[in-house]
Amino acid sequence: MRFNHRILSILVVFSLSPLTQAGDFIEVYKSITVDKSVEEVWKSVGDFCAIQDWHPAIEKCKAYDDHGSLYRTLTLGDGGTISEKHGGEDANSYTYFIKSGLPVKPYKSTFKAESDGASTTITWNSRFKAKGITDAEAKELIEGIYDAGLASIAEMLK
């Protein structure tokens, strides 16, 4: 009986450990709604490298294939770069992972447009951990990136 109790205790600890680790992730969720069809919105912002057309911090985007995976390198106005890996897409959405260039890792984000019939809501959300900076600084950084990009999209799609 004691042996079974010990095994049960070990299993409980191992089964709960991912929940504990998941709490360490920072989450950011931002959205805007525009009075355009989802088709029109996605045509303007949905391509993996279209970010260079609507995000004010991005000067250039270069997409490339590396062993069957799609990547993009974003060049910022100050010359810095961010490397991101495409993680798949659904209708009017894609997921990507930051590989380098920002103090967050791991970082997973989804960019999506959804219609309610009369308008389209664009959401940008992510889960990540801070790397080399505080959680508050990392969250503020990502929120600032999202806010600037979504404000630019709203202005572009007026």
PyMOL commands that place a pseudoatom at each C-alpha (Angstrom):
pseudoatom trace, name=CA, resn=MET, resi=1, chain=A, elem=C, hetatm=0, pos=[0.000, 0.000, 0.000]
pseudoatom trace, name=CA, resn=ARG, resi=2, chain=A, elem=C, hetatm=0, pos=[2.807, 2.405, 0.815]
pseudoatom trace, name=CA, resn=PHE, resi=3, chain=A, elem=C, hetatm=0, pos=[4.447, 1.683, -2.566]
pseudoatom trace, name=CA, resn=ASN, resi=4, chain=A, elem=C, hetatm=0, pos=[1.264, 2.555, -4.466]
pseudoatom trace, name=CA, resn=HIS, resi=5, chain=A, elem=C, hetatm=0, pos=[0.868, 5.780, -2.519]
pseudoatom trace, name=CA, resn=ARG, resi=6, chain=A, elem=C, hetatm=0, pos=[4.425, 6.739, -3.396]
pseudoatom trace, name=CA, resn=ILE, resi=7, chain=A, elem=C, hetatm=0, pos=[3.846, 6.082, -7.111]
pseudoatom trace, name=CA, resn=LEU, resi=8, chain=A, elem=C, hetatm=0, pos=[0.634, 8.097, -6.991]
pseudoatom trace, name=CA, resn=SER, resi=9, chain=A, elem=C, hetatm=0, pos=[2.490, 11.016, -5.357]
pseudoatom trace, name=CA, resn=ILE, resi=10, chain=A, elem=C, hetatm=0, pos=[5.171, 10.943, -8.063]
pseudoatom trace, name=CA, resn=LEU, resi=11, chain=A, elem=C, hetatm=0, pos=[2.557, 10.848, -10.828]
pseudoatom trace, name=CA, resn=VAL, resi=12, chain=A, elem=C, hetatm=0, pos=[0.687, 13.789, -9.327]
pseudoatom trace, name=CA, resn=VAL, resi=13, chain=A, elem=C, hetatm=0, pos=[3.899, 15.860, -9.153]
pseudoatom trace, name=CA, resn=PHE, resi=14, chain=A, elem=C, hetatm=0, pos=[4.791, 15.071, -12.774]
pseudoatom trace, name=CA, resn=SER, resi=15, chain=A, elem=C, hetatm=0, pos=[1.264, 15.707, -14.039]
pseudoatom trace, name=CA, resn=LEU, resi=16, chain=A, elem=C, hetatm=0, pos=[1.093, 19.087, -12.322]
pseudoatom trace, name=CA, resn=SER, resi=17, chain=A, elem=C, hetatm=0, pos=[4.536, 20.308, -13.367]
pseudoatom trace, name=CA, resn=PRO, resi=18, chain=A, elem=C, hetatm=0, pos=[3.428, 21.503, -16.865]
pseudoatom trace, name=CA, resn=LEU, resi=19, chain=A, elem=C, hetatm=0, pos=[0.696, 23.569, -15.222]
pseudoatom trace, name=CA, resn=THR, resi=20, chain=A, elem=C, hetatm=0, pos=[3.256, 25.236, -13.018]
pseudoatom trace, name=CA, resn=GLN, resi=21, chain=A, elem=C, hetatm=0, pos=[5.538, 25.924, -15.958]
pseudoatom trace, name=CA, resn=ALA, resi=22, chain=A, elem=C, hetatm=0, pos=[2.670, 27.256, -18.085]
pseudoatom trace, name=CA, resn=GLY, resi=23, chain=A, elem=C, hetatm=0, pos=[2.102, 29.972, -15.465]
pseudoatom trace, name=CA, resn=ASP, resi=24, chain=A, elem=C, hetatm=0, pos=[5.542, 31.357, -16.233]
pseudoatom trace, name=CA, resn=PHE, resi=25, chain=A, elem=C, hetatm=0, pos=[4.457, 32.445, -19.711]
pseudoatom trace, name=CA, resn=ILE, resi=26, chain=A, elem=C, hetatm=0, pos=[3.499, 36.044, -20.407]
pseudoatom trace, name=CA, resn=GLU, resi=27, chain=A, elem=C, hetatm=0, pos=[0.431, 36.525, -22.599]
pseudoatom trace, name=CA, resn=VAL, resi=28, chain=A, elem=C, hetatm=0, pos=[-0.432, 39.517, -24.750]
pseudoatom trace, name=CA, resn=TYR, resi=29, chain=A, elem=C, hetatm=0, pos=[-3.714, 39.950, -26.627]
pseudoatom trace, name=CA, resn=LYS, resi=30, chain=A, elem=C, hetatm=0, pos=[-4.560, 42.993, -28.731]
pseudoatom trace, name=CA, resn=SER, resi=31, chain=A, elem=C, hetatm=0, pos=[-7.284, 43.608, -31.300]
pseudoatom trace, name=CA, resn=ILE, resi=32, chain=A, elem=C, hetatm=0, pos=[-8.917, 46.248, -33.476]
pseudoatom trace, name=CA, resn=THR, resi=33, chain=A, elem=C, hetatm=0, pos=[-12.116, 46.253, -35.510]
pseudoatom trace, name=CA, resn=VAL, resi=34, chain=A, elem=C, hetatm=0, pos=[-12.345, 47.841, -38.954]
pseudoatom trace, name=CA, resn=ASP, resi=35, chain=A, elem=C, hetatm=0, pos=[-15.326, 48.444, -41.224]
pseudoatom trace, name=CA, resn=LYS, resi=36, chain=A, elem=C, hetatm=0, pos=[-14.023, 46.294, -44.078]
pseudoatom trace, name=CA, resn=SER, resi=37, chain=A, elem=C, hetatm=0, pos=[-14.708, 42.759, -45.247]
pseudoatom trace, name=CA, resn=VAL, resi=38, chain=A, elem=C, hetatm=0, pos=[-12.416, 40.023, -43.983]
pseudoatom trace, name=CA, resn=GLU, resi=39, chain=A, elem=C, hetatm=0, pos=[-11.392, 39.361, -47.589]
pseudoatom trace, name=CA, resn=GLU, resi=40, chain=A, elem=C, hetatm=0, pos=[-10.333, 42.978, -48.105]
pseudoatom trace, name=CA, resn=VAL, resi=41, chain=A, elem=C, hetatm=0, pos=[-8.500, 43.062, -44.773]
pseudoatom trace, name=CA, resn=TRP, resi=42, chain=A, elem=C, hetatm=0, pos=[-6.649, 39.796, -45.360]
pseudoatom trace, name=CA, resn=LYS, resi=43, chain=A, elem=C, hetatm=0, pos=[-5.677, 40.868, -48.895]
pseudoatom trace, name=CA, resn=SER, resi=44, chain=A, elem=C, hetatm=0, pos=[-3.999, 43.947, -47.362]
pseudoatom trace, name=CA, resn=VAL, resi=45, chain=A, elem=C, hetatm=0, pos=[-2.362, 42.457, -44.252]
pseudoatom trace, name=CA, resn=GLY, resi=46, chain=A, elem=C, hetatm=0, pos=[-2.435, 38.666, -44.478]
pseudoatom trace, name=CA, resn=ASP, resi=47, chain=A, elem=C, hetatm=0, pos=[0.662, 37.788, -46.467]
pseudoatom trace, name=CA, resn=PHE, resi=48, chain=A, elem=C, hetatm=0, pos=[3.527, 36.670, -44.194]
pseudoatom trace, name=CA, resn=CYS, resi=49, chain=A, elem=C, hetatm=0, pos=[5.693, 39.562, -45.451]
pseudoatom trace, name=CA, resn=ALA, resi=50, chain=A, elem=C, hetatm=0, pos=[2.896, 42.153, -45.701]
pseudoatom trace, name=CA, resn=ILE, resi=51, chain=A, elem=C, hetatm=0, pos=[4.021, 43.354, -42.267]
pseudoatom trace, name=CA, resn=GLN, resi=52, chain=A, elem=C, hetatm=0, pos=[6.521, 45.576, -44.110]
pseudoatom trace, name=CA, resn=ASP, resi=53, chain=A, elem=C, hetatm=0, pos=[3.551, 47.419, -45.636]
pseudoatom trace, name=CA, resn=TRP, resi=54, chain=A, elem=C, hetatm=0, pos=[1.679, 48.114, -42.418]
pseudoatom trace, name=CA, resn=HIS, resi=55, chain=A, elem=C, hetatm=0, pos=[4.031, 48.062, -39.409]
pseudoatom trace, name=CA, resn=PRO, resi=56, chain=A, elem=C, hetatm=0, pos=[5.832, 51.388, -38.923]
pseudoatom trace, name=CA, resn=ALA, resi=57, chain=A, elem=C, hetatm=0, pos=[8.941, 49.781, -37.369]
pseudoatom trace, name=CA, resn=ILE, resi=58, chain=A, elem=C, hetatm=0, pos=[9.541, 47.371, -40.261]
pseudoatom trace, name=CA, resn=GLU, resi=59, chain=A, elem=C, hetatm=0, pos=[11.579, 48.696, -43.188]
pseudoatom trace, name=CA, resn=LYS, resi=60, chain=A, elem=C, hetatm=0, pos=[11.854, 45.430, -45.094]
pseudoatom trace, name=CA, resn=CYS, resi=61, chain=A, elem=C, hetatm=0, pos=[10.715, 41.812, -44.948]
pseudoatom trace, name=CA, resn=LYS, resi=62, chain=A, elem=C, hetatm=0, pos=[12.506, 38.985, -46.697]
pseudoatom trace, name=CA, resn=ALA, resi=63, chain=A, elem=C, hetatm=0, pos=[10.762, 35.590, -46.782]
pseudoatom trace, name=CA, resn=TYR, resi=64, chain=A, elem=C, hetatm=0, pos=[12.743, 32.443, -47.527]
pseudoatom trace, name=CA, resn=ASP, resi=65, chain=A, elem=C, hetatm=0, pos=[12.499, 28.673, -47.369]
pseudoatom trace, name=CA, resn=ASP, resi=66, chain=A, elem=C, hetatm=0, pos=[14.912, 26.705, -45.210]
pseudoatom trace, name=CA, resn=HIS, resi=67, chain=A, elem=C, hetatm=0, pos=[14.586, 22.927, -45.487]
pseudoatom trace, name=CA, resn=GLY, resi=68, chain=A, elem=C, hetatm=0, pos=[10.855, 23.106, -46.142]
pseudoatom trace, name=CA, resn=SER, resi=69, chain=A, elem=C, hetatm=0, pos=[10.071, 25.699, -43.455]
pseudoatom trace, name=CA, resn=LEU, resi=70, chain=A, elem=C, hetatm=0, pos=[9.105, 29.294, -44.242]
pseudoatom trace, name=CA, resn=TYR, resi=71, chain=A, elem=C, hetatm=0, pos=[10.995, 32.067, -42.440]
pseudoatom trace, name=CA, resn=ARG, resi=72, chain=A, elem=C, hetatm=0, pos=[11.043, 35.842, -42.621]
pseudoatom trace, name=CA, resn=THR, resi=73, chain=A, elem=C, hetatm=0, pos=[13.726, 38.306, -41.672]
pseudoatom trace, name=CA, resn=LEU, resi=74, chain=A, elem=C, hetatm=0, pos=[12.378, 41.681, -40.626]
pseudoatom trace, name=CA, resn=THR, resi=75, chain=A, elem=C, hetatm=0, pos=[14.720, 44.643, -40.964]
pseudoatom trace, name=CA, resn=LEU, resi=76, chain=A, elem=C, hetatm=0, pos=[13.921, 47.488, -38.580]
pseudoatom trace, name=CA, resn=GLY, resi=77, chain=A, elem=C, hetatm=0, pos=[14.405, 51.197, -39.190]
pseudoatom trace, name=CA, resn=ASP, resi=78, chain=A, elem=C, hetatm=0, pos=[17.489, 51.213, -36.939]
pseudoatom trace, name=CA, resn=GLY, resi=79, chain=A, elem=C, hetatm=0, pos=[19.053, 48.341, -38.905]
pseudoatom trace, name=CA, resn=GLY, resi=80, chain=A, elem=C, hetatm=0, pos=[18.268, 45.641, -36.369]
pseudoatom trace, name=CA, resn=THR, resi=81, chain=A, elem=C, hetatm=0, pos=[16.729, 42.373, -37.538]
pseudoatom trace, name=CA, resn=ILE, resi=82, chain=A, elem=C, hetatm=0, pos=[14.193, 39.889, -36.243]
pseudoatom trace, name=CA, resn=SER, resi=83, chain=A, elem=C, hetatm=0, pos=[14.077, 36.310, -37.505]
pseudoatom trace, name=CA, resn=GLU, resi=84, chain=A, elem=C, hetatm=0, pos=[10.724, 34.511, -37.432]
pseudoatom trace, name=CA, resn=LYS, resi=85, chain=A, elem=C, hetatm=0, pos=[9.524, 31.061, -38.476]
pseudoatom trace, name=CA, resn=HIS, resi=86, chain=A, elem=C, hetatm=0, pos=[6.081, 30.529, -40.012]
pseudoatom trace, name=CA, resn=GLY, resi=87, chain=A, elem=C, hetatm=0, pos=[4.185, 28.025, -37.911]
pseudoatom trace, name=CA, resn=GLY, resi=88, chain=A, elem=C, hetatm=0, pos=[1.173, 27.311, -40.074]
pseudoatom trace, name=CA, resn=GLU, resi=89, chain=A, elem=C, hetatm=0, pos=[-1.982, 29.019, -41.191]
pseudoatom trace, name=CA, resn=ASP, resi=90, chain=A, elem=C, hetatm=0, pos=[-5.733, 28.697, -41.255]
pseudoatom trace, name=CA, resn=ALA, resi=91, chain=A, elem=C, hetatm=0, pos=[-8.301, 30.788, -43.064]
pseudoatom trace, name=CA, resn=ASN, resi=92, chain=A, elem=C, hetatm=0, pos=[-7.296, 34.413, -42.515]
pseudoatom trace, name=CA, resn=SER, resi=93, chain=A, elem=C, hetatm=0, pos=[-4.696, 33.639, -39.839]
pseudoatom trace, name=CA, resn=TYR, resi=94, chain=A, elem=C, hetatm=0, pos=[-1.134, 32.521, -39.366]
pseudoatom trace, name=CA, resn=THR, resi=95, chain=A, elem=C, hetatm=0, pos=[1.071, 31.551, -36.451]
pseudoatom trace, name=CA, resn=TYR, resi=96, chain=A, elem=C, hetatm=0, pos=[4.759, 32.330, -36.168]
pseudoatom trace, name=CA, resn=PHE, resi=97, chain=A, elem=C, hetatm=0, pos=[7.676, 31.909, -33.769]
pseudoatom trace, name=CA, resn=ILE, resi=98, chain=A, elem=C, hetatm=0, pos=[10.406, 34.472, -33.060]
pseudoatom trace, name=CA, resn=LYS, resi=99, chain=A, elem=C, hetatm=0, pos=[13.784, 32.787, -33.447]
pseudoatom trace, name=CA, resn=SER, resi=100, chain=A, elem=C, hetatm=0, pos=[16.019, 35.808, -32.715]
pseudoatom trace, name=CA, resn=GLY, resi=101, chain=A, elem=C, hetatm=0, pos=[16.092, 39.590, -32.490]
pseudoatom trace, name=CA, resn=LEU, resi=102, chain=A, elem=C, hetatm=0, pos=[13.864, 40.286, -29.483]
pseudoatom trace, name=CA, resn=PRO, resi=103, chain=A, elem=C, hetatm=0, pos=[14.438, 39.487, -25.800]
pseudoatom trace, name=CA, resn=VAL, resi=104, chain=A, elem=C, hetatm=0, pos=[11.721, 36.828, -25.702]
pseudoatom trace, name=CA, resn=LYS, resi=105, chain=A, elem=C, hetatm=0, pos=[12.033, 33.059, -26.037]
pseudoatom trace, name=CA, resn=PRO, resi=106, chain=A, elem=C, hetatm=0, pos=[10.149, 30.908, -26.593]
pseudoatom trace, name=CA, resn=TYR, resi=107, chain=A, elem=C, hetatm=0, pos=[7.657, 33.131, -28.402]
pseudoatom trace, name=CA, resn=LYS, resi=108, chain=A, elem=C, hetatm=0, pos=[4.559, 31.950, -30.260]
pseudoatom trace, name=CA, resn=SER, resi=109, chain=A, elem=C, hetatm=0, pos=[2.117, 34.364, -31.847]
pseudoatom trace, name=CA, resn=THR, resi=110, chain=A, elem=C, hetatm=0, pos=[-1.035, 34.251, -33.951]
pseudoatom trace, name=CA, resn=PHE, resi=111, chain=A, elem=C, hetatm=0, pos=[-2.200, 37.035, -36.255]
pseudoatom trace, name=CA, resn=LYS, resi=112, chain=A, elem=C, hetatm=0, pos=[-5.831, 36.661, -37.360]
pseudoatom trace, name=CA, resn=ALA, resi=113, chain=A, elem=C, hetatm=0, pos=[-8.756, 38.431, -39.041]
pseudoatom trace, name=CA, resn=GLU, resi=114, chain=A, elem=C, hetatm=0, pos=[-12.367, 37.388, -38.333]
pseudoatom trace, name=CA, resn=SER, resi=115, chain=A, elem=C, hetatm=0, pos=[-15.596, 38.813, -39.710]
pseudoatom trace, name=CA, resn=ASP, resi=116, chain=A, elem=C, hetatm=0, pos=[-18.847, 39.352, -37.857]
pseudoatom trace, name=CA, resn=GLY, resi=117, chain=A, elem=C, hetatm=0, pos=[-20.603, 40.129, -41.138]
pseudoatom trace, name=CA, resn=ALA, resi=118, chain=A, elem=C, hetatm=0, pos=[-20.471, 43.921, -40.978]
pseudoatom trace, name=CA, resn=SER, resi=119, chain=A, elem=C, hetatm=0, pos=[-16.859, 44.427, -39.888]
pseudoatom trace, name=CA, resn=THR, resi=120, chain=A, elem=C, hetatm=0, pos=[-13.602, 42.570, -39.308]
pseudoatom trace, name=CA, resn=THR, resi=121, chain=A, elem=C, hetatm=0, pos=[-11.693, 42.137, -36.062]
pseudoatom trace, name=CA, resn=ILE, resi=122, chain=A, elem=C, hetatm=0, pos=[-7.947, 41.714, -36.310]
pseudoatom trace, name=CA, resn=THR, resi=123, chain=A, elem=C, hetatm=0, pos=[-6.340, 40.011, -33.329]
pseudoatom trace, name=CA, resn=TRP, resi=124, chain=A, elem=C, hetatm=0, pos=[-2.687, 39.613, -32.516]
pseudoatom trace, name=CA, resn=ASN, resi=125, chain=A, elem=C, hetatm=0, pos=[-1.824, 37.471, -29.521]
pseudoatom trace, name=CA, resn=SER, resi=126, chain=A, elem=C, hetatm=0, pos=[1.174, 35.694, -28.108]
pseudoatom trace, name=CA, resn=ARG, resi=127, chain=A, elem=C, hetatm=0, pos=[2.672, 33.616, -25.328]
pseudoatom trace, name=CA, resn=PHE, resi=128, chain=A, elem=C, hetatm=0, pos=[6.318, 34.001, -24.430]
pseudoatom trace, name=CA, resn=LYS, resi=129, chain=A, elem=C, hetatm=0, pos=[8.944, 34.224, -21.745]
pseudoatom trace, name=CA, resn=ALA, resi=130, chain=A, elem=C, hetatm=0, pos=[11.259, 37.155, -21.152]
pseudoatom trace, name=CA, resn=LYS, resi=131, chain=A, elem=C, hetatm=0, pos=[14.920, 36.603, -21.948]
pseudoatom trace, name=CA, resn=GLY, resi=132, chain=A, elem=C, hetatm=0, pos=[17.421, 39.011, -20.428]
pseudoatom trace, name=CA, resn=ILE, resi=133, chain=A, elem=C, hetatm=0, pos=[14.809, 41.552, -19.323]
pseudoatom trace, name=CA, resn=THR, resi=134, chain=A, elem=C, hetatm=0, pos=[12.039, 41.552, -16.740]
pseudoatom trace, name=CA, resn=ASP, resi=135, chain=A, elem=C, hetatm=0, pos=[8.609, 40.100, -17.491]
pseudoatom trace, name=CA, resn=ALA, resi=136, chain=A, elem=C, hetatm=0, pos=[7.106, 43.595, -17.235]
pseudoatom trace, name=CA, resn=GLU, resi=137, chain=A, elem=C, hetatm=0, pos=[9.626, 44.989, -19.737]
pseudoatom trace, name=CA, resn=ALA, resi=138, chain=A, elem=C, hetatm=0, pos=[8.995, 42.102, -22.163]
pseudoatom trace, name=CA, resn=LYS, resi=139, chain=A, elem=C, hetatm=0, pos=[5.230, 42.529, -21.925]
pseudoatom trace, name=CA, resn=GLU, resi=140, chain=A, elem=C, hetatm=0, pos=[5.494, 46.290, -22.458]
pseudoatom trace, name=CA, resn=LEU, resi=141, chain=A, elem=C, hetatm=0, pos=[7.757, 45.748, -25.482]
pseudoatom trace, name=CA, resn=ILE, resi=142, chain=A, elem=C, hetatm=0, pos=[5.405, 43.278, -27.193]
pseudoatom trace, name=CA, resn=GLU, resi=143, chain=A, elem=C, hetatm=0, pos=[2.326, 45.367, -26.362]
pseudoatom trace, name=CA, resn=GLY, resi=144, chain=A, elem=C, hetatm=0, pos=[4.029, 48.396, -27.930]
pseudoatom trace, name=CA, resn=ILE, resi=145, chain=A, elem=C, hetatm=0, pos=[4.829, 46.445, -31.097]
pseudoatom trace, name=CA, resn=TYR, resi=146, chain=A, elem=C, hetatm=0, pos=[1.225, 45.234, -31.370]
pseudoatom trace, name=CA, resn=ASP, resi=147, chain=A, elem=C, hetatm=0, pos=[-0.289, 48.645, -30.588]
pseudoatom trace, name=CA, resn=ALA, resi=148, chain=A, elem=C, hetatm=0, pos=[1.846, 50.387, -33.244]
pseudoatom trace, name=CA, resn=GLY, resi=149, chain=A, elem=C, hetatm=0, pos=[1.076, 47.758, -35.880]
pseudoatom trace, name=CA, resn=LEU, resi=150, chain=A, elem=C, hetatm=0, pos=[-2.654, 47.610, -35.234]
pseudoatom trace, name=CA, resn=ALA, resi=151, chain=A, elem=C, hetatm=0, pos=[-2.945, 51.429, -35.159]
pseudoatom trace, name=CA, resn=SER, resi=152, chain=A, elem=C, hetatm=0, pos=[-1.194, 51.541, -38.524]
pseudoatom trace, name=CA, resn=ILE, resi=153, chain=A, elem=C, hetatm=0, pos=[-3.551, 48.915, -39.951]
pseudoatom trace, name=CA, resn=ALA, resi=154, chain=A, elem=C, hetatm=0, pos=[-6.572, 50.870, -38.678]
pseudoatom trace, name=CA, resn=GLU, resi=155, chain=A, elem=C, hetatm=0, pos=[-5.276, 54.017, -40.370]
pseudoatom trace, name=CA, resn=MET, resi=156, chain=A, elem=C, hetatm=0, pos=[-4.437, 52.181, -43.603]
pseudoatom trace, name=CA, resn=LEU, resi=157, chain=A, elem=C, hetatm=0, pos=[-7.890, 50.557, -43.826]
pseudoatom trace, name=CA, resn=LYS, resi=158, chain=A, elem=C, hetatm=0, pos=[-9.964, 53.710, -43.130]
for i in range(1, 158): cmd.bond("trace and resi %d" % i, "trace and resi %d" % (i + 1))
show_as sticks, trace
zoom trace
